[in-house]
Amino acid sequence: MSRIRQSLRYIVPVGTVPDIEARIATLHARELMRERPMWRTLFSVRQDASGAITKWISVRIGDVDERGNVECTVTYKTFAGEIDGRREAVISIGVEDYEEAIELLEKIGCEKRSSQETIRTRYSFEFNHAMYHVTIDRWPWLDEWRVITVEPRTGVDFDALDEAAQHLKLRAEKRCSGVDETYKRVLGFRLSDIEEVRFGIPCPPGL
């Protein structure tokens, strides 16, 4: 059964991250992972008239859960709107092998769009009796920027989520709808249009 995942996502200058992490530290946050590489492969299911992907499958490895386990997951997501932060309908299952999961999806005809690498730091913290995760992601070619996501781990309304984000000095004017649109805004192209996105290779020419 799908569930609705609500989050607030921000793009911030890299120089502001130490101040944000200092605010996180005041909440006695638990560090779940620091500067850890992650990989994901994106498969497109549906796009809207502008070319933005609204339904997709992601195979991901490298995330760390609350127990310190490294996860490998296959996740189906449907974009569900931006009224109260980013909302996605999500179905996710754990798998044992990243490459085999990718091969399975290719065998059944799913359209592989993009393989992506990120460097992630994640904290878990409590604010006003609710639990949250905050992730700080470093993406290839966005050297001067970091993408920060605040996501509740317990049921809260939008006002509570927004208050938690504001406590971390994350302001509404820095919000972004997603990483795909962040790349388009900063670099002029969508992340999902690039076959290989990883550190150590040049930004694709002509984009």
N, C-alpha and C positions, 0 to 999 in steps of 0.2 A: 504494500500500500504506500502511495506517495505521501510525503509530508511537505508542508510549506516551510521553507527556510528563509528567515528574514535576516538581513544584515545591512550595515552601512559601510560604504567603501569610500576611501579618500585617496587622492593623489597629493603628496606633500613633498616639498623640497627636502633633499637628503639632510641638509644642515639642521632641520628642525627635529629629526628623529631622536637625538639625545635628550631633548627636553620632554618629548612624549614618553620615552622610556623612564625618565625620572618620575613622571606622574604615575606611570604604571607601578613603579617600585613603591610609591606611597600606599598602594593598596595591598601590599604584601603579596604580590602576584607570584605565582609559580611559573618558572620558565620551563616550558615543555620541549622546546628545541631552539637552537641558536645557529644561524647562518648555515643551515643544513640544505644540501641540494635536493630538489624534487624534480620529478619528470612526469609529464602528462602527455597523452596522445588524444587528440580531439577528433571526433567523428561528427559530421553534420547530419542532422535529421531533417530540419526545416529552416528556411530563411524567409525573411520578410521582403517586401518590395525593394527596400534599400540595400539588400544584401546582407543585413545583420542576421546572425544565427539566433533563432528563437527556441529551437529544440536541438539538443545535442547529447552525445554520449562521450564521457571522458574516462579514460583508463589512467589511473594515477598511482604513483609509488613514491614513498619517501616521507609522507606525513607521519607524525608521531602522535599517538593517542594519550589519554590521561594516565595510562599504565606504563607508558614508555615503549609500547610496541610500535614497530614500523609497519604502516598499513599499505596494502595494495588493494585498490578498489576499482570497481566499474560503476559509474554513476550516470543515470539518465536524468537530465534536467530540462525543465520547461520554464522559460522566462514568464513570470506572472505579474510583472508590473513594478512601478516605482512610486506608488502613492505613499506608502509608509516605509521608505527605504527600499532596497532591492529585494524582491520576493521571487523565489524560485520553487517550483514543485519538484521534489527530488525523490528518486528511488535509487538506493545504493546497496551494493552487495560486496562482500570481501572475496577476494580471489587469491590464489597462491602464487601465480606466475604472471608477471607483467607482459612479457613478450607473447605468451600463449593467449592471453586475453585479447591482445591486439590482433593476433593471427585469426582467432575465432571470429571477431567482428568483421575482418576483411573477407573471410570465407563465406559469410552469410550476406555479403553485399553492402555492408555499411561503407559510406564514403569517408575515407581518411582525409582530414584537412590539414592537420598541423601537429608536429611533435615539438614540445616546449620544455624548457628548463627554467627553473627559478631557484633562488636562494631564500629560504624562509626562516624567520624567527617567530616563535609563538609563545604567548603567555596565557595563563588562566587566572582570573581574578574574580573577587566578589565585590559587588557594589550595590548598596541598598538592598541587601538580602537576596540578590539574584546573581547567578554565575554567568560569566562571559569568557569568550576567547577573543584575543586580539592578535592578529597576524601582521607581520611586517615583511613584505615581499620585495625582493630585488629582482628586476626583470632585465633581460638583455636589451642593450641600446637605450635604456632609460636611466643613464648613469646619474643624472642630477635629481632623480625622483624616486620615491618609494610609494608603493601601494599598500595602504593600511586598511584592514577589514575588522570591524567589530561585530561579533555575532553572539547573541544570547544562547546560553546552554540550558536555560530554564525559561518557562513561558513568561514573557513580559510584553507589554504593549509598546507602541512606537515611541511614546513620550519617555518611557523608562530607558529604552535603547538609546535614544538621542541624548538623554541626560548623562548616561555613562560615557558616550563618545565625547560630549562637551567637557566632562571632567578630565579627559585626557588631552584637552586643548585641540580637539578636532572640530573644525568649524564647518558649517553648512556650505560655505562658498567653495570649500575644497572637495566636496563630494564628487564622485564620478559614478557612472552607471555600471561600469565593468571594465575589465582590462582590455577587451577588444576595442571599446570606444576610446579608452585612454590612449592606446597606440595611435588611433586615428587622429585624436586631438593633438598629440605631441609630435608624432612623426609623419602623419599624413596617410597612414595605411592601417588596416585592421590586422591585428595579430593573427587571426584565424585564416588570413589569406596567405600566410607565409608557411611554406612546407616545413622548414626547420628553424626553430628559434632557440638558440643556445648561446652561452657565453663563449668567447674566444673565436667567433667568426664575425666577419664584418656585416654591418647592416646591408640588406639587399640593395644593389645598385638600381638607380632609376626610380626609387620610391620616395 
